[in-house]
């Protein structure tokens, strides 16, 4: 089943833009099924910002255990899963998008602070 992997900065961008994640993902990617790695929740919690709706993300997303050989860095873990499963990643991280492009993996980004756009 197609899922969208969520990067911490992508989630922050969605919340700050006030985007309805379910409808926006349905419109953009054809699914509202989310997946995260544990590091994403850790990163969001470290921001110490209650407005980030971390509990909402946790309740909506399936937590995926990253491959053992993907290392400890969140981007490496997300990239490994995206390559393996061919799932796009919701991110606004320029370096991660570059790596996704090099691996021919799609990503979803917040565009114009109002909607989501799939690239690739």
Secondary structure, 3 states (H helix, E strand, C coil): CCCEEECHHHHHHHHHHCCCHHHHHHHHHCCCCEEECHHHHHHHHHCCCHHHCHHHHHHHEEECCCCHHHCCCHHHHHHHHHHHHCCCEECCCHHHHHHHHHCCCCEEEEECCCEEEEEC
